[in-house]
Amino acid sequence: MAFMSSLNSSNFFIGNIPVRGKTILAPMDGYSDSPFRQITRKLGSAASITEFVNTMEVVSRNTKYEERCSFQPSERPIGIQLFDNNPDRIIRGAEIIVNKWNPDWIDINMGCSISHVANRGAGVGLLKDPHLVAEIISGLTGRLSVPITAKIRLGWDNESINFLEIGKILQDNGAAMVTLHARTGKQLFSGNPNWDAIALLKQTLQIPVIGNGDIKSVSEIKSTLDYTGCDAVMIGRAALQNPWIFAGYDADEVPLFLFQEICLEHLSLMKSFYGDTRGCILFRKYAKKYLSHTGLEKHLIRDLLTTSDPDLFTEKFTDLIISTAQLI
């Protein structure tokens, strides 16, 4: 905990925006919504980044995307993440979002490797076209007053590793920060992340560099920061089962009172944000992860996850969380 306290007192800047701390929740489609971001910020995540927003929806005035842009003041500093492969559309979409939502910065997704994103040339597909990357970033920094950042990978595949080239393009065109997921697009989430690449990018650039990829424990946070010299680490999938990592706890070290408090608060935030019925349904994916290591019998968890009535779901989940006092 002393180590995490020292991290939370450390600062770096995204443009002129101070970030106090060196652990950040990664943007994850379907997971890093406002309730979960609020939970992780309370536990110690130093900043917030939304689920990615398709600027095709923004410029077409499809209002479905707006839920992804919604945030609470407690989530600041916050960036809204966008994806597209069309410079004009991404610039127009960013302008609309900045004017309506007033985020602290705009983050461009150049790392998503999901086929329907990457194969259209968005996400990690942008890394195939460095000139397009330059056009997008220069257009955004030339038109918007908020900082522009990007999340990238090592390259499209092992034959086209170009993270250093892309990093320099980002910096030269005014980007304020870059996050590197230290795998290629083709790797998806397989294989080991290349920590040497993060260290090299940090040594090469003057803007902040955030390291990302399979950081699962407090010791790995420290070792990644020490080894790469990066300004902060971004934690994604591991935080879904253990958001308490942002408070300095590995999964088997979380105090019972804090486990119970956060689980119940997260459910309450989901119901408040989405409404009782939808909030409980959407909370199931988190509940399954939270309860998977408690020692509860599987039939009890299965019964909870198939309960559709919001009042009954809340009652059952509360009972299960309270019962963990005998199990954890």
N, C-alpha and C positions, 0 to 999 in steps of 0.2 A: 504493500500500500504506500510506503514511503516513496518508492520508485514512481508509482502512478501520480502521486501528489506533485513530485518534481516535474513530471511531464505536463500536468495541467497548469503549471505556472509558467511554462515556456511559451514564447510567442513567435510567430512568423506572420507575414502579411500577404494577403491576396490583393494586389494593388495597394490601396490605402486601408484595407479592411484587416484589422488585427484578428488573429486566430490564436486563442489561448489553449494550448494543448497539442498533443502529437498523436492522438488516435481519433479517427474519423470514420463514421459509418459509411459504407459504400452505397451508392445508389443501386438498387436492385428492383427490377421490374416485378410488380406484384407483391413486394414486401416493404420497401422503404417508403411507406406512406406517412402521412402526418402523425398518426398515433404512435407508430413505431419510432419515428424520428424523435418525438417528444420523450419517449421512454429512454432512448439511448442518450439524448442530450442530458437528461436528468442524471443518468449514470456516469456521464463524463465524456461522451463524444464531443469533440471540440467544435464541430460545425455540422451543418445539414446540407444534403443534396437530394433533390427530389428524384422520383422515378423519371425515366426519360419521357419526353413529350415529342410527339411527331409534329413537326411544323406544317406538314400537309393539312393536319386537322386544324391548326391554329388559323392559317390563312383562309381556310374554307369556312370558317366560323362554326365549326363543329364544336359544340360546347362540352362534349364528353371529357375533353382533356383538362378542363378547368379544375376538376377535383384533384388532379395531380399537382397543380400549382398552388393549392391552398396550403397555408402554413400559419402557425401561431408565432407571436413575437418571441416566445421563449426558444424558438428554433434558430433564431439569428445567431451568428451569421449563416445565411442560407444561399445556396445557388440553385437555380432551376436548370435542369439538364435537358438539352434539345438534341434531336437527331434528324438528319436529312442529308441528301446529297446534292441539293440544288442551292447555290449560293444566294440567289435573290430571295427564294422562299424562306431560307433559314434566317436571313437578315430581317425580312419583313415580320416573320414570326417572332423573332427575338424582340423587335421593337414593340410589337403588340403586348408581349408578355411583360416587358420591363415597365411599360406605361400603365398596365393594369395591376400588376402584382408587386412591383417594386422590390425584386430580390436584391441581395447584396452583390451577386455576380451571375453570369450566365456560363454554364459549362457545356461544352460540345462533346457528344459521345462519339469517339473514334475507336471504341474498343469492343462494342457489342458484336459477338460472332454468331448470333442467332441467324439462321439462313434467310428468313424473310426480311431482315434488316441488312445484313452484310451483302447479300447477293444483289440488292438493288443499288449497291455502291455507298450505302450509309454505314454508320458504325465503323467497324474495323475495315469495311470496304473502302473507306476514304483513304486509308493508308496506301492504297494502290496508286493514288494520284496526288503526289505532293503539291503540284501546281494548284489543284482544286482546294487542298488544305489551306494554302497560302491565300487564295482568293476569298475563302470563307472567313478566315481569321482577320485578314486585313479589312474586309468589308464590315465585320462586326465591330472591330476596335475603332474604325473610322466613323461609325454611325452612333455608337452607344457610349454612354458616359460611365456605365458600370464595368468592372473588370471582366475579361473574357478568359476562361480556362478551358482545358481539354483533358479528356481521359483517353489514353492510347494503349496499344499493345506493342510488342516487339516488332511486329510487321504482320503481313498477311499470312506468310508461311515461312518455313526455314530457309527457303531460297530467296526471300525478299525481306530480310531483316533491315529495317530502315528507321528504327526509333530515334537514332541520333540525328539523322537528317530531318525527320519530322519535328523533333524537339527544337532544333535550331530554327526551323521555319516558324514554329509557334512563337518562339521568343522574338525573332526578328520582325514578326508582324504584330507584336504588341500584346501577346498573351501574358497573363499575370501568374500562371501556375500550370504545371502539367502533372497529371497522375499517370504512372506507368504500371499497368498490369503486366508482370514480367513473363508473359507467355505470348506465343503467336496466336493469330486468329484461328488457324487450323487446329491448334492444340485444344481449343475450348478451355476446359478446366483440368485437362490431364497432364501428366508429367510434372516435373519440379519447376517452380519459378526460377528465373535466372537473376539472382540477386546481384551478380556482377554488372549486369546491364543497368540496374537502378543506380548502382554506385557510379558507373561511368557517365550516366546521364546527369547525375548530380554534380559531378566534377566538371562537366562540360558547360552547363547552363548557369546563368546568374539568377533566374527566377526560381521560386520554390518548386521542389520535386517531391511528390508523394509516392511512396512505394506501396504496391498492392499485389496480393497473391498468396492465398493459403496461410495467412497468419492466424493461428488458432489458440495461442496461449500468451500469457503475460511475458514469459521468458522469450518467446519468439518476437514479441513487440520490441523488447530491448535489444535482442541480438540483431534484428533487422535494422533498427536505427543505428546501432553501433557499427555494423558491417558496411552499410551503404552510405551512411551520412545523410540520408534523406531527411527532409524537414518534418515529415509525419508519415504514419502508416494508415492505410485504409483497410478496414475489416468488413468483409461481406458475409459469406455463408456461415462462418463460425459464430457471428453475432446473432444469427437466427436462433440457435440453440442456447447461446450464452451471451445475452446482451450485457450481463454483469461483467464481462471482460473489460468494458470501458471504465468500470469502477475498480479494476485491479484484481478481479477474482477469476481464477480458472473455474471450470464447470463444477468440479468436485469440492470447491472451497466456498461457494456462495452461502452466506449466513441465511438460516431459515427465515428469519423475519424479513430480510430483504428479498428473498425469493418470493415469499407470499405477497409482500407489498407490491412488487413490480408486476407480478402476474395479474393480480386483481385490478391494479390501476390500468394496465394495458387493456384489459377487457372493457373497463369503464370508458376509456378514451375511444375505443372502437365503436361502442354503442352511441356515444355522444356525437361522433363524427359522421357515422353512416346511418344512424337509426338503429333501434334495438334489434330488429330481425336481421337486417343485412349485416350489421356489425358483428353479431354472434356468428353468422355463417362465415364471414371473412376471417374471423378470429380463430376458426378451427385449425388453420394451418400453423398458427403460432402455438396454440394449445397443445397440439400433437408433439411439437418439438420441446416445449417446456416440460411436458409430463413424461417424455420418453426415457428420462434418466432417473425418475423418482422411485422406481421399484413398484409402482402401482401395477396391479394385474391388468393384462391387456384388455380383458372384456370390459373393465370399468372405463378405460380410455375409449374403446370402441363405442360403448354406449353413449358417452358424452358426444363424440364426434358425429353420431347419427341423430342427435336430438335437434329438432328444428324449432321448437317453441323457445323464444328468447328468454322468458322467465325461468323455464325449467332448465335451459342450458346454463344460465347464470347460477342457479341454485346448485346444480350438479358440479359445475366447475369450482365454485366456492368451496363446496364440501370436499372435493378432491384435493384442492390446494391446502385446506386446513388439515386434512388427513396426512399430508406429507410430513407433519411434525413427528410422526412415528416411524417414518421411512427414511428421511434424509439424515 
